[in-house]
Amino acid sequence: MKITKRKLRKLILKEMDMMTMGQVAGGVIMSIVPLFLVFGPIVLHGLMDGYMRGLFSENELRKMHELSKQDPGMGKQYMESILAEKGYDS
């Protein structure tokens, strides 16, 4: 295959275009990462809150929170007893 100046120029321009696209993609990724770092914990907290509200009633959550304030071990034991009672501990 004979490479002419025209083909060589096309190849170089194509390569430069691919390099630019890579830089743009890298820039987009680098701008999205801080958003995940900022909003990730907020979203995770919302998911965990929704999960806990699905497992426990409002009264159970309130009692667990009050027990956890007094003694974290008591709050954990209460939570585990409720999960065992409902059959979620398997």
WOBEL-V79771 format. One record per helix or strand of 2 or more residues. SS is the DSSP state (h for helix, s for strand). FROM is the first residue (numbers start at 1). TO is the last residue. If there is no record, write none. Layout:
SS:FROM:TO ; SS:FROM:TO
This chain:
h:5:55 ; h:58:70 ; h:72:86
